[in-house]
Amino acid sequence: MAGDPVASLLTQLVIYPSLMRAWSSPTVPRLGHLGPAPSPAVFNSASRTVEAITPTGKARLYVCGITPYDATHVGHAATYVAFDLLNRAWRDAGRDVCYVQNVTDVDDPLLERAHATGEDWQALAERETELFRDDMTAMRVLAPDQYVGAVEAIPMIVEMIDRLQRLGHAYDVDGDLYFSVHADPRFGKVSGLDEASMLELFPERGGDPDRPGKKHPLDCLLWRAERPGEPAWDSDLGRGRPGWHIECSAIAVHHLGESFDIQGGGSDLAFPHHEMSASEAQVALEGSPYARAYMHAGMVGYQGAKMSKSKGNLVLVSSLLASGTDPMALRLALLRHHYRSDWEWTEEELRGGESWLAEWRVAVETSSGSGMGAATGPAVVAVRQALAEDLDAPAATEAVRRWARATNEGADRSERGAGEVIRELVDARLGIAL
């Protein structure tokens, strides 16, 4: 395997195991006794079509994680719940899954927040990462198999940057290293944006198109040389810290290999983050595809704008839970929207989730054990089929609601112990504990 770019990059795996601690996953009921489940097809943002994803061996999923300078908001939760549905769909279809997620535990937004508040940046990152873990546990999101911080990933990041340098596609600007994005002939295929649109968005999303010395305005930062008062690490590249995009390129290739099945995240990451992460990896791998498909969750708005830390229009998961909100009601409120849709959070959204959850719980309770409930076969088929068709959670939750109403209203009480079947189904496929 000498000279194999994939082998070269993956040699780090044994040397640099993941150190970041994830959260504890809930036990997921197995539904084999209900018959086989269909494999999911999903909307590939790069091809703009719904595609059946058929993994070879384990299903390999990478979802971009948080930059931990503030608490988890409802928009974050919607994204991670969406990819949790995919994880559960694969598992119910009989697939083993390898799920990797990063934590950007050193980056400009984190350092800026720490400076503004006078807090140690590491303490801030750890506190907010722990809060994220708590939120994901409460929301019953399955934990990643590898949860990797940017700081611990620096050796594998340096390895990838070093390779880009040796191939002639990284260059120096006043001690910082940049990637020549047009070295990848597929640059632009992930987001589908033309260059004019990219140039408009780039400065809004962390880019520096006007920096003197760059070969092209869209070229992105790989390695930032040490600045006074900023954290830095020694490396063969000089003392400094990694850029944002290369972090995910290196972690994904390291833990999942080339051409893994799905790269996921919010739709605001399609450009520049996923576009540039893919190009960096594809150039380092000398043409091998980074991911087979790209999935992007829609944005959740609040008070007329996309919910975001920079705008401050946040509805925090931790605040909702502290006020007594049932996390299952919150999860159900999120699932009543298709993962790709953009929508606005309101109090009515939460009230709707609470109402449906109460309705489901009454139906399950009254029809468990020796109780009678509506026939479960149609609900099982409808839930599985809806989630196989681009994770159509609204259709899946509506199928459960139909069953609950038929049971509660007495329109159909033909099946003894029906509640136990629905309880397992809703737990395994929708992640909701009844």
C-alpha positions in Angstrom: 0.0 0.0 0.0 3.0 2.3 -0.3 2.1 5.5 -1.9 -1.6 5.0 -1.4 -3.0 8.4 -0.2 -5.9 6.7 1.7 -3.5 4.4 3.5 -1.2 7.3 4.3 -4.0 9.3 5.9 -5.5 6.4 7.8 -2.3 5.3 9.4 -3.0 7.8 12.1 -6.0 5.8 13.4 -4.2 3.6 15.9 -1.8 6.4 17.0 -4.4 9.0 17.7 -7.6 7.5 19.2 -10.5 9.7 20.1 -10.3 11.2 23.6 -13.4 13.4 23.7 -16.3 11.9 25.7 -19.7 11.6 24.1 -23.0 11.0 25.9 -24.8 7.8 26.8 -27.2 6.4 24.2 -30.6 5.1 25.1 -31.3 1.4 24.5 -33.1 1.1 21.1 -35.7 -1.7 20.8 -35.2 -4.2 18.0 -38.2 -4.5 15.7 -37.3 -7.6 13.8 -40.5 -9.3 15.1 -42.4 -6.7 13.2 -40.9 -7.8 9.9 -38.1 -6.2 7.7 -37.8 -2.5 7.4 -37.0 -0.7 4.1 -33.6 1.0 3.7 -33.8 4.8 3.6 -33.5 7.0 0.5 -32.5 10.6 1.2 -32.2 13.9 -0.6 -28.6 14.3 -1.8 -27.9 18.1 -1.8 -25.1 17.6 -4.3 -27.2 15.8 -7.0 -30.5 17.6 -6.0 -32.3 14.2 -6.1 -33.6 11.6 -3.6 -31.3 8.7 -3.8 -31.2 5.2 -2.2 -28.1 5.0 -0.2 -26.8 1.4 -0.1 -23.7 1.3 2.2 -21.0 -1.3 1.6 -20.6 -2.9 5.0 -21.2 -0.5 7.8 -23.2 2.7 7.1 -20.7 5.6 7.6 -22.1 8.9 8.7 -20.3 12.2 9.6 -22.3 15.1 11.0 -20.7 18.4 11.8 -20.8 19.2 15.5 -21.0 22.4 17.6 -18.6 25.2 18.2 -19.1 25.3 22.0 -19.3 29.0 22.8 -23.0 29.0 23.7 -25.8 26.6 24.6 -27.7 24.3 22.3 -30.6 26.0 20.6 -33.7 24.5 19.0 -32.2 24.8 15.5 -29.2 22.7 16.6 -31.6 20.2 18.2 -33.6 19.9 15.0 -30.5 19.1 13.0 -29.2 16.4 15.3 -32.7 14.9 15.7 -32.9 14.7 11.9 -29.7 12.7 11.6 -30.7 10.6 14.6 -33.7 9.5 12.4 -31.3 8.4 9.7 -29.2 6.5 12.2 -32.3 4.7 13.5 -33.6 4.0 10.0 -30.4 2.3 9.0 -30.3 0.2 12.3 -33.9 -0.9 11.8 -33.1 -1.9 8.3 -30.4 -4.2 9.7 -27.3 -2.0 9.1 -24.5 -1.5 11.5 -23.6 2.2 11.7 -20.4 4.1 12.3 -21.3 7.6 13.2 -18.7 10.3 13.7 -19.2 13.9 15.0 -16.7 16.6 15.8 -16.5 19.4 18.3 -14.8 22.6 17.1 -13.3 23.3 20.5 -10.8 25.9 19.2 -11.9 28.5 16.6 -12.4 32.3 16.3 -16.0 32.5 17.6 -15.1 30.5 20.7 -12.0 32.7 21.4 -13.9 35.9 20.7 -16.6 34.9 23.2 -14.0 33.9 25.8 -12.3 37.3 25.4 -15.5 39.2 25.6 -16.5 37.5 28.8 -13.1 37.2 30.4 -13.5 33.4 30.7 -10.8 30.9 29.9 -11.5 29.5 26.5 -11.0 25.9 27.5 -13.3 26.2 30.4 -15.9 27.8 28.2 -15.6 25.0 25.6 -15.9 22.2 28.2 -18.9 23.8 29.9 -20.8 24.2 26.7 -19.8 20.8 25.4 -21.1 19.3 28.6 -24.4 21.2 28.3 -24.7 19.9 24.7 -24.2 16.3 26.0 -26.9 16.8 28.6 -29.3 18.2 25.9 -28.6 15.3 23.6 -29.1 12.8 26.4 -32.5 14.4 27.3 -33.5 14.4 23.6 -32.6 10.7 23.3 -30.2 11.3 20.4 -28.0 8.3 19.8 -24.4 9.2 20.6 -21.7 9.1 17.9 -19.3 6.2 17.9 -16.5 8.7 17.7 -16.8 12.2 19.2 -13.7 14.1 18.3 -12.5 17.5 19.3 -10.5 19.7 17.0 -7.7 20.0 19.5 -7.1 16.3 19.8 -7.4 16.0 16.0 -4.4 18.3 15.4 -2.0 15.5 14.5 -4.3 14.1 11.8 -5.1 17.6 10.6 -1.3 18.4 10.3 -0.9 15.1 8.3 -3.5 16.1 5.8 -2.2 19.7 5.4 1.3 18.3 5.0 0.1 16.1 2.2 -1.6 19.1 0.5 1.7 20.9 0.7 3.6 18.1 -0.8 1.1 17.9 -3.7 1.6 21.6 -4.3 -1.9 22.7 -3.4 -1.2 24.6 -0.1 0.7 27.9 0.0 2.0 30.4 2.5 0.5 33.9 3.2 2.5 35.7 5.8 3.0 32.5 7.8 -0.5 31.2 7.4 -1.3 28.3 5.0 -4.1 28.4 2.5 -5.7 25.8 0.3 -6.1 26.3 -3.5 -9.8 25.4 -3.8 -9.7 25.2 -7.6 -7.2 22.3 -7.3 -10.3 20.2 -7.0 -12.1 20.0 -10.3 -15.3 19.2 -8.4 -15.2 22.4 -6.3 -18.7 23.9 -6.3 -20.5 20.6 -6.8 -21.6 20.2 -3.1 -23.4 23.5 -2.8 -24.3 24.0 -6.5 -23.4 27.7 -6.2 -21.7 29.7 -8.9 -18.6 31.7 -8.1 -20.4 35.0 -7.8 -22.7 33.6 -5.2 -19.8 32.0 -3.3 -18.0 35.3 -3.2 -21.1 37.0 -1.8 -21.5 34.4 1.0 -17.9 33.8 1.8 -17.2 36.8 4.0 -20.6 36.4 5.8 -19.6 32.8 6.8 -16.1 33.2 8.1 -14.2 33.6 4.9 -11.5 36.3 4.1 -11.8 36.9 0.3 -10.0 40.3 0.5 -6.9 39.1 2.2 -3.8 40.4 0.3 -1.5 37.6 -0.9 -4.1 35.0 -1.6 -4.0 33.4 -5.0 -7.8 33.4 -5.2 -10.4 35.1 -3.0 -12.2 31.8 -2.3 -9.0 30.0 -1.1 -9.5 28.9 2.5 -7.3 28.8 5.6 -5.7 25.5 6.5 -3.3 26.6 9.3 -3.2 29.9 11.3 0.2 30.8 12.6 0.4 31.8 16.2 -0.9 35.2 17.2 -0.2 36.9 20.5 -2.8 35.9 23.2 -4.2 33.0 21.1 -3.7 29.3 21.8 -1.2 27.5 19.5 0.4 24.1 19.1 3.8 23.1 17.9 3.8 21.1 14.6 5.8 20.5 11.5 3.8 23.4 10.0 5.1 25.8 12.6 3.4 26.9 15.8 -0.3 27.6 15.3 -3.8 26.1 15.1 -6.0 24.6 12.4 -8.5 26.3 10.2 -12.2 25.3 10.4 -12.8 23.2 7.2 -9.7 21.1 7.4 -10.7 19.9 10.8 -13.7 18.0 9.5 -11.8 16.8 6.4 -9.2 15.2 8.5 -11.5 13.7 11.2 -13.9 12.3 8.7 -11.2 10.6 6.5 -9.4 9.4 9.6 -12.3 7.7 11.1 -14.5 6.8 8.1 -12.1 6.5 5.2 -12.7 7.7 1.6 -16.2 7.8 0.0 -18.1 7.4 3.3 -21.8 7.4 2.9 -23.2 10.7 4.1 -21.9 14.0 5.2 -24.5 15.9 7.1 -25.2 19.2 8.9 -27.4 22.3 8.6 -28.1 23.9 5.3 -25.9 26.8 6.2 -22.9 24.5 6.2 -23.2 23.5 2.5 -21.1 26.5 1.6 -18.4 27.1 2.5 -17.9 24.4 5.1 -18.9 21.2 3.3 -17.8 22.5 0.0 -14.3 23.2 1.2 -14.0 20.2 3.5 -14.8 18.0 0.5 -12.4 19.7 -1.8 -9.5 19.5 0.7 -10.1 15.8 1.2 -10.5 15.0 -2.5 -7.3 16.7 -3.4 -5.4 15.1 -0.5 -6.9 11.7 -1.6 -5.8 12.5 -5.2 -9.3 12.3 -6.6 -11.1 9.8 -4.4 -14.6 11.2 -3.5 -15.0 12.5 0.1 -18.6 11.5 0.6 -21.1 9.7 -1.5 -24.0 12.0 -0.5 -24.6 15.3 1.3 -27.6 15.9 3.5 -28.6 19.3 4.9 -31.2 20.1 7.5 -33.3 23.3 7.1 -33.0 26.3 9.3 -35.3 27.1 12.3 -36.2 30.7 12.6 -37.3 32.8 15.5 -38.6 36.4 15.6 -38.4 36.7 11.9 -34.8 35.5 11.4 -32.8 32.3 11.3 -32.1 31.2 14.9 -28.4 31.8 15.5 -25.8 32.6 18.2 -24.6 35.6 16.3 -28.0 37.2 16.1 -28.9 36.2 19.7 -32.4 35.2 18.8 -32.1 31.8 20.5 -34.5 29.4 22.2 -32.2 27.3 24.2 -33.0 23.6 24.8 -31.5 23.8 28.3 -33.8 26.7 29.2 -36.9 24.9 27.9 -36.0 21.8 29.9 -35.2 23.8 33.1 -38.7 25.4 32.8 -40.3 21.9 32.9 -40.7 21.2 29.2 -40.9 17.4 28.6 -37.9 16.7 26.2 -40.1 14.2 24.4 -42.7 17.0 23.7 -39.9 19.1 22.3 -38.6 16.2 20.1 -42.1 15.6 18.8 -42.6 19.3 18.0 -39.4 19.1 15.9 -40.5 15.9 14.2 -43.7 17.5 13.0 -41.6 19.4 10.5 -39.7 17.8 7.6 -36.0 17.9 8.3 -35.3 19.8 5.0 -37.9 22.5 5.6 -37.2 26.0 7.0 -39.7 27.0 9.6 -40.4 29.4 12.5 -40.4 28.4 16.1 -43.3 29.6 18.2 -44.8 28.6 21.6 -47.6 27.0 19.6 -45.1 24.6 18.1 -44.3 23.3 21.6 -47.9 23.2 22.6 -48.7 21.1 19.6 -45.9 18.7 20.5 -47.2 18.4 24.1 -50.8 17.8 22.9 -49.8 15.0 20.5 -47.5 13.4 23.1 -50.3 13.4 25.7 -52.7 11.8 23.2 -50.2 9.1 22.3 -49.4 8.3 25.9 -53.1 7.9 26.8 -53.6 5.5 23.9 -50.5 3.5 24.6 -51.3 3.2 28.3 -54.9 2.1 27.8 -54.0 -0.5 25.1 -51.0 -2.1 26.7 -51.1 -5.4 28.6 -54.6 -6.8 28.4 -56.0 -3.5 27.0 -57.3 -3.3 23.5 -56.2 -0.8 20.8 -56.4 -0.1 17.2 -54.6 -2.5 14.8 -50.9 -1.7 14.7 -50.0 -3.2 11.3 -50.9 -0.1 9.3 -49.1 2.2 11.7 -45.9 0.0 11.6 -45.9 0.0 7.8 -46.7 3.7 7.5 -44.0 4.8 10.0 -41.3 2.7 8.4 -42.2 3.7 4.9 -42.5 7.4 5.6 -39.0 7.4 7.2 -37.6 5.4 4.3 -38.8 8.2 2.0 -36.3 11.0 2.8 -37.0 10.8 6.6 -40.6 12.0 6.3 -41.1 12.5 10.0 -44.4 14.5 9.6 -46.0 11.6 7.8 -44.6 9.1 10.3 -45.9 11.1 13.3 -49.3 11.6 11.6 -49.5 7.8 11.2 -49.0 7.3 15.0 -51.5 10.0 15.7 -54.1 8.2 13.5 -53.5 5.1 15.5 -53.8 7.0 18.8 -57.0 8.7 17.8 -58.6 5.4 16.6 -57.7 3.9 20.0 -58.8 6.8 22.2 -62.1 7.4 20.3 -62.9 3.6 20.3 -63.2 3.6 16.5 -61.0 0.5 16.4 -60.0 -1.6 19.4 -59.3 -4.9 17.7 -55.8 -5.7 19.0 -54.8 -6.8 22.5 -51.6 -5.2 23.8 -51.4 -2.9 20.8 -49.8 -0.2 23.0 -46.7 -2.2 23.6 -46.1 -2.5 19.8 -46.6 1.2 19.3 -44.4 2.0 22.3 -41.5 0.0 20.8 -42.1 1.4 17.3 -42.1 5.1 18.4 -39.1 4.5 20.6 -37.0 2.8 18.0 -37.9 4.8 14.9 -38.8 8.3 16.3 -36.7 8.3 19.5 -39.7 9.2 21.7 -40.2 7.4 25.0 -43.8 6.9 25.8 
